[in-house]
């Protein structure tokens, strides 16, 4: 798709989708002239990005975790980050050439200015001052050369799954190093979500002795069972049949307080630990009525990655993740149909679908503005 240009100046027009921070289904489209690259900066033209339940989580916890701080927006509004690809269309950084493609944290917009630093053959970091307080994980951009891939569907799977899979890998690593807090099983809510699927896969591959129990909606139960990633799959309306052996670690991807309390009640006294990871049930209440014991603890993947890299080194970390990713992406290719849509209208529709929790688990949405 050709980018729109201002009729008077011939300059490209930047389009971005704004989201009300306190009402995520309220959207606005902002159009301005695309910014010009300053000294040491490059202008990226966003090619495509993925929209998943995790993308909604970035907005839900945007104020507390800082996701709203990556890309500027008017007061009360935000630009939601998403993982995707872009091409350099203007550069005032000698090491970065026009035409080069990159992969990383993108705004839901057509253009982005970055200030490359710590430039290597395979990546650079955005050194824009406002981004420095945020985790390095979100500020790094992979350099991909100038050519489009021979298998574009793998790029779509990368957008959809790779950032989530890193979280999955780190969850399993952290739990295994903690000997699963003495638990014999892991119970995963929102078992159809992409991060839960990745976590179940890594658990199966690296910790096969631990039982994997998936909780999901009745509508998604058949899909979750068909993945083959769980030993047991239960619908939410059958939680009273949840009966894991011994104690369990609970990994909460749903963010639904009532659901969490129901699981705690069903497995009373046998929850070894509880990790909160996502908020796929956006419309559900997230604050528990009564204190839960043990208290759920937020799992923040960038901190876990920094800790693990500090222990084993970047190269060993990359090798370990890649070894699991290669197998998982083969599985994911058979589980999820990639749907790529174009334009701002499609973006708004898919975003509202994700916010409402109505996206089907066997479809992965990507958008090209």
C-alpha positions as CSV (number, residue, x, y, z in Angstrom):
1,X,0.0,0.0,0.0
2,X,1.4,3.4,-1.0
3,X,1.6,5.9,1.9
4,X,-0.6,9.0,1.7
5,X,1.2,12.2,1.0
6,X,0.3,15.8,1.7
7,X,-0.9,17.4,-1.5
8,X,0.8,20.7,-0.9
9,X,4.2,19.6,0.4
10,X,4.5,16.1,-1.0
11,X,5.5,14.9,2.5
12,X,4.2,11.5,3.7
13,X,1.3,11.6,6.2
14,X,1.7,9.8,9.5
15,X,-1.5,8.0,10.6
16,X,-1.8,6.5,14.1
17,X,-4.6,4.9,16.2
18,X,-5.2,6.5,19.6
19,X,-6.8,4.5,22.4
20,X,-8.5,6.1,25.4
21,X,-6.5,4.9,28.4
22,X,-9.6,4.5,30.6
23,X,-11.9,3.0,27.9
24,X,-9.9,0.8,25.5
25,X,-12.8,0.5,23.0
26,X,-12.8,4.2,22.4
27,X,-10.5,5.0,19.4
28,X,-9.4,8.0,17.4
29,X,-7.3,8.4,14.3
30,X,-4.6,11.1,14.3
31,X,-3.1,12.3,11.1
32,X,0.0,14.6,10.9
33,X,2.9,15.1,8.6
34,X,5.4,12.3,9.1
35,X,8.3,13.6,11.2
36,X,11.7,14.3,9.6
37,X,14.7,12.5,10.9
38,X,17.1,14.7,12.9
39,X,20.8,14.2,13.3
40,X,21.5,10.6,14.2
41,X,17.9,9.5,13.7
42,X,16.1,7.4,11.2
43,X,12.5,7.4,10.0
44,X,10.8,4.0,9.9
45,X,7.8,3.2,7.8
46,X,5.8,0.6,9.7
47,X,5.0,-2.4,7.4
48,X,3.0,-4.6,9.6
49,X,2.4,-5.6,13.3
50,X,0.5,-8.3,15.2
51,X,-2.6,-7.8,17.3
52,X,-3.0,-10.4,20.1
53,X,-4.5,-10.6,23.6
54,X,-1.0,-9.7,24.8
55,X,-1.3,-6.4,22.9
56,X,-4.4,-5.6,24.9
57,X,-2.5,-6.4,28.1
58,X,0.1,-3.7,27.2
59,X,-2.8,-1.3,27.3
60,X,-4.5,-2.7,30.4
61,X,-1.3,-2.3,32.4
62,X,0.1,0.6,30.4
63,X,0.0,3.1,33.3
64,X,1.5,0.8,35.9
65,X,4.2,-0.9,33.8
66,X,5.0,2.0,31.5
67,X,3.9,0.8,28.1
68,X,2.1,4.1,27.4
69,X,5.5,5.9,27.7
70,X,7.1,4.4,24.5
71,X,5.1,6.5,22.0
72,X,3.7,10.0,22.7
73,X,0.0,10.8,22.6
74,X,-2.4,13.5,23.8
75,X,-3.4,13.6,27.4
76,X,-5.8,10.8,28.3
77,X,-4.9,8.9,25.1
78,X,-2.3,6.3,24.3
79,X,-0.6,4.6,21.3
80,X,-0.5,0.9,22.0
81,X,2.8,-0.9,21.3
82,X,2.8,-3.9,19.1
83,X,5.5,-6.2,17.6
84,X,6.1,-5.8,13.9
85,X,8.3,-5.0,11.0
86,X,9.3,-1.6,9.4
87,X,11.5,-0.3,6.7
88,X,14.0,2.7,6.9
89,X,12.7,5.4,4.6
90,X,15.1,8.2,5.7
91,X,18.3,8.1,7.6
92,X,20.7,10.6,9.2
93,X,22.6,7.8,10.9
94,X,25.6,6.7,8.8
95,X,25.5,3.1,9.9
96,X,21.8,2.6,9.0
97,X,20.9,2.6,5.3
98,X,17.7,3.6,3.6
99,X,15.8,0.4,2.6
100,X,16.9,-1.7,5.6
101,X,14.2,-3.6,7.3
102,X,13.9,-4.0,11.1
103,X,11.8,-6.0,13.6
104,X,10.8,-4.8,17.1
105,X,8.4,-2.7,19.2
106,X,6.3,-0.6,16.9
107,X,3.5,1.9,17.5
108,X,0.1,1.3,15.9
109,X,1.0,3.9,13.4
110,X,2.5,4.3,9.9
111,X,5.8,5.9,10.9
112,X,8.3,6.0,13.8
113,X,11.4,8.0,14.5
114,X,14.2,6.1,16.3
115,X,17.7,7.1,17.4
116,X,20.0,4.1,16.7
117,X,22.8,3.4,19.2
118,X,24.9,0.5,20.3
119,X,24.7,-0.6,16.7
120,X,25.8,-4.1,15.8
121,X,25.5,-6.3,12.7
122,X,22.3,-7.8,13.9
123,X,20.6,-5.1,15.9
124,X,20.6,-1.6,17.3
125,X,19.0,0.1,20.3
126,X,16.7,3.1,20.2
127,X,18.6,5.7,22.4
128,X,15.8,8.3,22.4
129,X,16.0,9.8,25.9
130,X,12.4,9.1,26.8
131,X,12.8,5.4,26.2
132,X,15.9,4.9,28.4
133,X,13.9,4.2,31.6
134,X,12.2,1.3,29.9
135,X,13.6,-2.2,29.5
136,X,16.2,-2.8,26.9
137,X,14.1,-5.7,25.6
138,X,11.6,-3.3,24.2
139,X,14.2,-0.8,22.8
140,X,16.2,-3.2,20.7
141,X,15.5,-3.6,16.9
142,X,16.7,-6.5,14.9
143,X,18.3,-5.6,11.6
144,X,17.1,-7.8,8.7
145,X,18.7,-6.4,5.6
146,X,16.7,-5.0,2.8
147,X,15.0,-8.0,1.2
148,X,11.6,-9.5,2.0
149,X,11.7,-13.1,3.2
150,X,11.1,-16.0,1.0
151,X,8.4,-17.3,3.4
152,X,6.4,-14.2,4.5
153,X,4.1,-16.5,6.6
154,X,7.0,-17.1,8.9
155,X,7.3,-13.4,9.5
156,X,3.7,-13.2,10.5
157,X,4.2,-16.1,12.9
158,X,7.2,-14.3,14.3
159,X,5.1,-11.2,15.0
160,X,2.3,-13.2,16.5
161,X,4.3,-15.6,18.7
162,X,8.0,-14.7,19.2
163,X,7.6,-12.0,21.9
164,X,5.1,-14.1,23.7
165,X,7.2,-17.2,23.4
166,X,10.1,-15.5,25.1
167,X,7.8,-14.9,28.0
168,X,6.8,-18.6,27.9
169,X,10.4,-19.7,27.8
170,X,11.3,-17.5,30.8
171,X,8.2,-18.7,32.9
172,X,9.3,-22.3,32.5
173,X,12.9,-21.5,33.2
174,X,12.1,-19.5,36.4
175,X,9.7,-22.2,37.7
176,X,12.2,-25.1,36.9
177,X,15.0,-23.2,38.7
178,X,12.6,-22.8,41.7
179,X,11.8,-26.5,41.5
180,X,8.2,-25.5,40.8
181,X,8.0,-24.4,44.4
182,X,7.4,-28.0,45.3
183,X,4.4,-28.4,43.0
184,X,3.7,-31.4,40.9
185,X,1.5,-29.8,38.3
186,X,1.0,-26.4,36.6
187,X,-2.5,-25.0,36.0
188,X,-2.8,-22.4,33.2
189,X,-5.8,-20.2,32.8
190,X,-6.8,-18.9,29.4
191,X,-5.1,-22.0,28.0
192,X,-5.9,-21.1,24.4
193,X,-3.9,-17.8,24.6
194,X,-0.7,-17.7,22.6
195,X,1.5,-17.2,25.7
196,X,-0.2,-20.1,27.5
197,X,0.3,-22.4,24.5
198,X,4.0,-21.5,24.3
199,X,4.4,-22.1,28.1
200,X,2.7,-25.5,27.8
201,X,5.0,-26.4,24.9
202,X,8.2,-25.4,26.8
203,X,6.9,-27.2,29.9
204,X,6.3,-30.4,27.9
205,X,9.8,-30.2,26.3
206,X,11.9,-29.2,29.3
207,X,9.9,-30.3,32.3
208,X,7.9,-33.4,31.1
209,X,7.5,-34.7,34.6
210,X,5.2,-31.8,35.6
211,X,1.5,-32.3,34.8
212,X,0.0,-29.5,32.6
213,X,-3.6,-28.6,33.2
214,X,-5.3,-26.1,30.9
215,X,-8.4,-24.1,31.9
216,X,-10.3,-22.5,29.0
217,X,-13.8,-21.5,27.9
218,X,-16.2,-24.2,26.8
219,X,-16.1,-22.7,23.2
220,X,-12.3,-23.1,23.1
221,X,-12.0,-26.4,24.8
222,X,-11.9,-28.5,21.6
223,X,-9.1,-26.3,20.1
224,X,-7.0,-26.5,23.3
225,X,-7.4,-30.3,23.5
226,X,-6.4,-30.5,19.8
227,X,-3.1,-28.8,20.4
228,X,-1.8,-31.8,22.4
229,X,0.0,-29.5,24.7
230,X,-1.9,-30.3,27.9
231,X,-2.4,-33.4,29.9
232,X,-5.8,-32.3,31.0
233,X,-8.1,-29.6,29.6
234,X,-11.1,-28.3,31.6
235,X,-13.7,-25.7,30.8
236,X,-14.2,-22.9,33.3
237,X,-17.7,-24.2,34.1
238,X,-16.1,-27.5,35.2
239,X,-13.6,-26.2,37.7
240,X,-15.2,-28.2,40.4
241,X,-13.6,-31.3,38.7
242,X,-10.1,-29.8,39.0
243,X,-8.2,-32.3,41.0
244,X,-4.4,-32.1,40.4
245,X,-2.0,-34.5,42.1
246,X,-0.2,-32.9,45.0
247,X,0.3,-29.1,45.0
248,X,0.2,-26.9,41.9
249,X,1.6,-23.8,40.5
250,X,-1.1,-21.5,39.0
251,X,-0.2,-19.4,36.0
252,X,-2.9,-16.8,35.4
253,X,-3.1,-15.4,31.9
254,X,-6.8,-14.4,32.2
255,X,-6.6,-11.7,34.9
256,X,-10.1,-12.6,36.0
257,X,-10.4,-12.2,39.8
258,X,-13.5,-14.4,40.1
259,X,-11.9,-17.2,38.2
260,X,-8.7,-17.0,40.2
261,X,-10.7,-17.2,43.5
262,X,-12.6,-20.2,42.2
263,X,-9.4,-22.0,41.4
264,X,-8.0,-21.1,44.8
265,X,-11.1,-22.4,46.5
266,X,-11.1,-25.7,44.5
267,X,-7.5,-26.4,45.2
268,X,-7.5,-24.9,48.7
269,X,-4.2,-25.2,50.6
270,X,-2.5,-26.8,47.6
271,X,-1.4,-23.9,45.5
272,X,2.4,-23.6,45.8
273,X,2.7,-20.3,43.9
274,X,0.7,-18.1,41.5
275,X,2.1,-16.1,38.7
276,X,0.1,-13.4,37.0
277,X,1.1,-12.9,33.4
278,X,-1.7,-11.5,31.3
279,X,-5.2,-10.0,31.2
280,X,-7.0,-11.9,28.4
281,X,-10.3,-11.4,30.2
282,X,-10.2,-7.6,29.9
283,X,-13.9,-7.0,30.9
284,X,-13.6,-9.2,34.1
285,X,-12.8,-7.7,37.5
286,X,-9.1,-7.9,38.3
287,X,-9.2,-7.2,42.0
288,X,-9.8,-10.1,44.3
289,X,-12.6,-9.7,46.9
290,X,-10.5,-11.4,49.6
291,X,-6.7,-11.7,49.9
292,X,-5.4,-14.8,48.2
293,X,-2.8,-17.0,49.8
294,X,-0.2,-17.4,48.4
295,X,-0.4,-13.9,46.9
296,X,-0.3,-13.8,43.1
297,X,3.0,-12.3,41.9
298,X,3.3,-10.4,38.6
299,X,5.8,-12.1,36.2
300,X,7.7,-9.4,34.3
301,X,9.6,-11.1,31.4
302,X,12.2,-8.4,30.8
303,X,13.4,-8.6,34.4
304,X,13.6,-12.4,34.1
305,X,15.5,-12.1,30.9
306,X,18.0,-9.7,32.4
307,X,18.6,-12.1,35.3
308,X,19.0,-15.2,33.1
309,X,21.3,-13.4,30.6
310,X,23.4,-12.2,33.5
311,X,23.8,-15.8,34.7
312,X,24.4,-17.7,31.4
313,X,25.4,-14.9,29.0
314,X,23.6,-13.5,25.9
315,X,24.9,-16.2,23.5
316,X,23.8,-19.1,25.6
317,X,20.5,-17.4,26.2
318,X,19.9,-17.0,22.5
319,X,20.8,-20.6,21.8
320,X,18.5,-21.9,24.5
321,X,15.5,-19.9,23.3
322,X,16.1,-20.7,19.7
323,X,16.2,-24.4,20.4
324,X,12.7,-24.2,21.8
325,X,11.4,-21.7,19.3
326,X,12.2,-23.7,16.2
327,X,10.0,-26.6,17.4
328,X,7.2,-24.4,18.6
329,X,6.9,-22.4,15.5
330,X,6.5,-25.6,13.5
331,X,3.6,-26.6,15.8
332,X,2.1,-23.1,15.7
333,X,2.0,-23.1,11.9
334,X,-0.4,-25.9,12.0
335,X,-2.5,-24.5,14.8
336,X,-3.1,-20.9,13.7
337,X,-4.4,-19.4,10.5
338,X,-2.7,-16.1,9.9
339,X,-5.1,-13.3,8.8
340,X,-3.5,-10.2,7.4
341,X,-5.7,-7.2,6.9
342,X,-5.0,-3.7,5.6
343,X,-6.0,-0.3,6.6
344,X,-7.1,1.7,9.6
345,X,-10.7,0.5,9.6
346,X,-9.5,-3.1,9.8
347,X,-7.2,-2.2,12.6
348,X,-10.0,-0.6,14.7
349,X,-12.3,-3.7,14.1
350,X,-9.6,-6.2,15.1
351,X,-8.6,-4.1,18.1
352,X,-12.2,-4.0,19.4
353,X,-12.5,-7.8,18.8
354,X,-9.4,-8.4,20.9
355,X,-10.5,-6.0,23.7
356,X,-13.9,-7.8,23.8
357,X,-12.2,-11.2,24.1
358,X,-14.0,-12.4,20.9
359,X,-10.9,-13.3,18.8
360,X,-10.8,-17.0,17.9
361,X,-7.8,-18.9,19.3
362,X,-7.0,-20.5,15.9
363,X,-6.7,-17.1,14.1
364,X,-3.7,-14.8,14.3
365,X,-4.3,-11.2,13.3
366,X,-1.7,-9.0,11.6
367,X,-2.4,-5.5,10.2
368,X,-0.8,-3.5,7.4
369,X,-1.8,0.1,7.6
